[in-house]
Amino acid sequence: MASDLLSPAEIPTVGDLYRQKRLQHYHSQVEPSKTLNGIISFIRNDITKLKVDCIVNAANSSLLGGGGVDGAIHRAAGESLLAECAALDGCDPGDAKITSAYELPCKKVIHTVGPIYMHEDSPDQTLRSCYRRSLEVAVENSMKSIAFAAISTGVYRYPSDEAAEIASEETRKFLDMPVNNGKLERVIFCNFVEKDMESYEWKIPQFFPPTPEELGQTNGTST
Ligand code: ADP
């Protein structure tokens, strides 16, 4: 039987999607980057099937497991994950903590706690912090590839479009920092439902616009 696991090499990048004319784009104020478009992907898949260095779990502040993607990750990882999480003493909203991945195909799990949309005064600041801290923790632990679940867009009810914009913008900011150059080879936004896919299709090109070469317009001089 063919493996149902997906490795980064099997997942098209944003640059691939532009070249294959599978991703629309509109005006963007942001500078196109061939390098960054070769790092970013968004797909619709079960995150527990990704053979990346680390996946990012939408956990709750107890870190003791829950429903949604958290439940799926704990089921696939096995009971040892819960035991390691129990020793971490929880996690604040906007922060991120890393554990082993046990029976999952990835190497590590980063657990971040997103905002409950209706419960916070500034849920956007907390969600930004989730993406920033997860990326920082990944780099601190020498991870080269990272896949994010769509944090807070399930039971926590963060609107998908706003969440996809925050995820894209914070990732762009992080990757643009000179200190982070060359650290992450792949950043994959892993969606489970169609509404989140549609949001990424709309928001990604605003923060990762195509280079002229990716549009087939020139032989390209951009970085
Ligand atoms: P939150 O409480 O942060 O909203 P949820 O787990 O309810 O967390 O939802 C977060 C996102 O995870 C949702 O977009 C949901 O569709 C998605 N999701 C659920 N199961 C999986 C899975 N196995 N793989 C990837 N994403 C998943």
Boltz pocket constraint, residues with backbone or C-beta under 6 A from the ligand:
constraints:
  - pocket:
      binder: B
      contacts: [[A, 45], [A, 46], [A, 47], [A, 48], [A, 58], [A, 59], [A, 67], [A, 68], [A, 69], [A, 70], [A, 72], [A, 114], [A, 115], [A, 149], [A, 150], [A, 151], [A, 152], [A, 153], [A, 154], [A, 155], [A, 156], [A, 157], [A, 158], [A, 190], [A, 191], [A, 192], [A, 193], [A, 196]]
      max_distance: 6.0
